[in-house]
């Protein structure tokens, strides 16, 4: 796709004005808040177009394609096509469930990686309200280098609390609960609960039971589809450890979590207010929770 032609055909006047605004050092929130189309915003963020240099300079840099692929499995606009759908789905749920204007909310990207999703929210909330954390020291250093103005913090794998001096209205955790052990899941959920304002919302993704039969993952040593499906049916959760221990606990692997498990184990602290499917990533079931107390 010739993105330069597409932008100039439909948005040349608006982007010329925005480019001038960015050239005066205006914040990303002030410069881009007019954009209602997530797909336009997606194109601008990935910078695969000619011109509009001030706009490009106002948008955080991206890591090299290799780092993008190592972290997300894709790079460039191919990755953007996936991320923008996730971003759009989050907005759909926020419109349904938020109890105050989103631009007044404090937002946390829990498990931010290099910031591939975080930066999408730069047009939605002032930078002072946007925060991110991850327990991977190397990728946090990358994220900080790419977006030095954003509050990006190293967190713990098994956090007693989150490393921020404020509470949040909206926390999202993408491809995190798809990998956490039951112990790590409980610890992280407790820390997030404590970090939320009253009525705060958590948006996270989980692997559905059908993941037991997902062919690529079935090649893992000892991955017995029928046995795993039986465990999920019985326990509501299955964890396949893949990494090193943290404080004597195996925290990372491949995890399947059922709705029944969530209802039985998480609803003491949260109301389960919504579930959904990501059409382009059906093995990432969407769970939306609201803090009870």
C-alpha positions in Angstrom: 0.0 0.0 0.0 1.2 3.5 -0.9 0.5 5.2 2.5 1.7 8.6 1.3 -0.9 8.6 -1.5 -3.6 7.5 0.9 -2.8 10.2 3.5 -2.6 12.9 0.9 -5.8 11.9 -0.8 -8.0 12.0 2.3 -6.2 14.0 5.0 -3.8 16.4 3.3 -5.2 19.6 4.8 -5.6 18.2 8.3 -2.1 16.7 8.3 -0.6 19.9 7.0 -2.1 21.8 9.9 -1.1 19.1 12.4 2.5 19.0 11.0 2.7 22.8 11.6 1.4 22.4 15.2 3.9 19.6 15.8 6.7 21.8 14.5 5.9 24.3 17.3 6.5 21.6 20.0 2.9 20.9 20.9 2.3 17.7 22.9 1.2 14.6 21.1 -2.1 14.7 23.0 -2.8 18.3 21.8 -1.6 17.6 18.3 -3.4 14.4 17.6 -6.5 14.4 19.8 -8.6 15.4 16.8 -8.0 12.0 15.2 -11.1 9.8 15.5 -10.2 7.1 13.0 -7.9 4.5 14.6 -6.7 3.4 11.2 -5.4 6.9 10.3 -3.7 7.0 13.7 -2.2 3.6 13.0 -0.7 4.7 9.7 0.8 7.8 11.3 2.4 5.9 14.1 4.3 3.5 11.9 5.8 6.2 9.8 5.8 4.3 6.5 5.0 7.4 4.4 6.8 10.4 2.9 6.8 13.9 4.3 5.1 15.3 7.5 8.5 15.3 9.3 7.3 17.2 12.3 4.5 14.7 12.8 7.1 11.9 12.6 9.3 13.6 15.1 6.4 14.1 17.6 5.7 10.3 17.5 8.0 8.0 19.5 10.7 6.1 17.6 10.3 2.3 17.1 13.0 -0.3 17.7 14.6 -2.1 14.7 12.5 -4.6 12.8 14.4 -7.5 14.5 13.5 -6.3 18.0 9.9 -5.9 16.9 9.7 -9.4 15.6 11.5 -10.9 18.6 9.1 -9.3 20.9 5.8 -9.4 18.9 6.4 -11.9 16.1 5.8 -9.2 13.5 7.2 -5.8 12.5 6.1 -2.6 10.8 2.7 -2.2 9.4 2.1 -6.0 9.7 2.5 -5.6 13.4 0.4 -2.4 13.3 -2.5 -4.2 11.7 -2.7 -6.4 14.7 -2.1 -3.7 17.3 -4.7 -1.3 15.9 -7.4 -3.9 16.2 -6.5 -4.5 19.9 -6.5 -0.7 20.4 -9.9 -0.4 18.7 -11.4 -3.2 20.8 -10.1 -1.5 24.0 -11.8 1.7 23.0 -15.1 -0.1 22.3 -15.1 -1.5 25.8 -14.0 1.8 27.4 -17.0 3.5 25.7 -19.3 0.9 27.2 -17.9 0.7 30.7 -15.9 3.8 31.7 -17.7 6.1 34.2 -15.8 9.3 33.3 -14.3 10.8 30.2 -11.3 8.8 29.0 -9.1 11.9 28.7 -9.4 12.4 32.5 -8.4 8.8 33.3 -5.0 7.5 34.5 -3.9 4.6 32.3 -1.4 1.8 32.9 0.1 -0.5 30.3 1.0 -3.5 32.5 3.6 -5.5 30.7 4.3 -2.9 28.1 7.3 -4.5 26.2 8.9 -1.8 24.1 5.7 0.3 24.1 4.0 -0.9 20.8 0.6 -0.4 22.3 1.3 2.3 24.9 2.0 4.9 22.2 -1.4 4.5 20.7 -2.9 6.1 23.8 -0.7 9.3 23.5 -3.5 11.0 21.5 -6.2 10.0 24.1 -4.8 11.1 27.4 -2.3 13.7 28.5 1.2 12.2 28.8 1.1 12.8 32.6 -1.8 10.3 32.8 -0.1 7.6 30.7 2.2 5.0 32.4 3.8 1.7 31.6 5.8 -1.1 33.3 7.4 -4.4 32.5 9.6 -6.8 34.5 12.0 -7.3 31.7 15.0 -5.0 32.3 16.3 -5.1 28.7 13.0 -4.2 27.0 12.3 -1.5 29.6 15.6 0.1 28.6 14.6 0.0 25.0 11.2 1.5 25.8 12.7 4.3 27.8 15.1 5.2 25.0 12.4 5.2 22.4 10.0 7.3 24.5 11.9 9.2 27.1 9.1 11.5 28.1 6.8 8.7 29.1 6.7 7.3 32.7 8.0 3.8 31.9 9.1 1.8 35.0 10.8 -1.6 35.7 8.4 -3.7 37.7 8.8 -7.1 39.5 7.7 -10.5 38.2 6.0 -11.2 41.5 5.1 -7.6 42.7 3.9 -6.9 46.2 2.8 -3.6 44.8 3.2 -1.6 41.6 6.1 0.9 41.3 3.9 4.0 41.0 2.8 6.8 43.4 -0.7 7.0 42.0 -3.7 4.9 41.3 -5.3 4.1 38.0 -8.7 4.2 36.3 -7.7 1.8 33.5 -5.1 -1.0 33.4 -4.6 -3.2 30.4 -2.4 -6.3 30.3 -2.1 -7.9 26.9 -0.5 -11.3 26.4 0.4 -11.4 30.1 -2.2 -13.7 31.7 -1.6 -16.0 28.7 1.7 -16.8 30.3 1.4 -16.5 34.0 1.5 -19.4 36.5 -1.5 -19.7 38.9 0.7 -18.3 41.7 2.0 -15.4 39.6 -1.5 -14.7 38.3 -2.8 -14.3 41.8 0.1 -12.1 42.9 -0.1 -9.8 39.9 -3.9 -9.5 40.1 -3.7 -8.6 43.7 -1.1 -5.9 43.0 -3.2 -4.5 40.1 -6.3 -4.5 42.3 -4.5 -2.4 45.0 -3.4 0.1 42.3 -6.9 0.8 41.0 -9.2 3.7 41.9 -12.7 2.8 43.0 -14.5 1.3 40.0 -11.3 1.0 38.0 -11.3 -1.3 35.0 -8.9 -4.0 34.0 -8.7 -5.3 30.4 -6.6 -8.4 30.0 -6.3 -11.4 27.6 -6.3 -15.1 28.4 -5.9 -18.3 26.4 -9.3 -20.1 25.8 -9.7 -23.9 26.2 -9.3 -24.4 22.5 -5.7 -23.4 22.8 -4.9 -27.0 24.0 -5.5 -28.0 20.4 -3.6 -25.2 18.7 -1.2 -26.9 16.3 2.0 -24.7 16.7 1.9 -24.9 20.5 1.2 -28.7 20.4 4.8 -29.3 19.2 6.1 -28.4 22.7 7.7 -31.4 24.5 5.1 -33.2 26.6 2.1 -31.2 25.3 -0.6 -33.8 25.4 -3.8 -32.2 24.0 -6.3 -34.6 25.5 -4.7 -34.6 28.9 -4.5 -30.8 28.9 -8.1 -30.5 27.8 -9.1 -32.8 30.7 -7.1 -30.7 33.2 -8.8 -27.5 31.9 -12.2 -29.1 32.2 -11.5 -30.2 35.7 -9.5 -27.3 37.2 -10.4 -24.4 34.9 -6.7 -23.6 34.4 -3.6 -25.2 32.9 0.0 -24.0 33.2 2.9 -25.4 31.1 6.1 -23.9 32.7 8.8 -22.7 30.3 11.1 -20.4 32.1 13.3 -20.0 35.2 12.0 -19.7 38.8 11.5 -16.3 40.5 11.7 -16.5 44.3 11.4 -20.2 44.1 8.3 -20.1 41.9 8.0 -20.9 38.2 6.1 -17.9 36.9 6.2 -18.0 33.1 4.9 -20.5 30.5 1.8 -21.2 28.5 -1.5 -20.8 30.4 -5.1 -21.6 29.6 -7.8 -19.9 31.8 -11.5 -20.5 31.6 -14.4 -18.2 32.4 -15.5 -20.5 35.1 -12.1 -20.2 36.8 -12.3 -16.4 36.6 -15.8 -16.4 38.1 -14.7 -18.7 40.9 -11.4 -17.1 41.8 -11.4 -13.4 40.7 -14.9 -12.2 41.5 -14.2 -11.7 45.2 -12.4 -8.5 44.1 -13.7 -7.8 40.7 -17.0 -7.9 38.7 -16.6 -9.6 35.4 -18.3 -7.0 33.3 -17.5 -8.1 29.7 -15.9 -10.8 27.6 -15.1 -10.7 23.9 -13.1 -12.2 21.0 -10.3 -10.5 19.0 -11.3 -11.6 15.5 -7.7 -11.5 14.2 -6.3 -13.2 17.3 -8.9 -15.7 18.5 -6.5 -17.3 21.0 -6.5 -14.1 23.0 -9.8 -14.1 24.8 -10.7 -10.7 26.2 -11.7 -10.3 29.8 -12.9 -7.0 31.3 -13.1 -6.6 35.1 -14.2 -3.8 37.3 -12.8 -3.3 40.8 -15.4 -4.1 43.5 -13.9 -2.5 46.6 
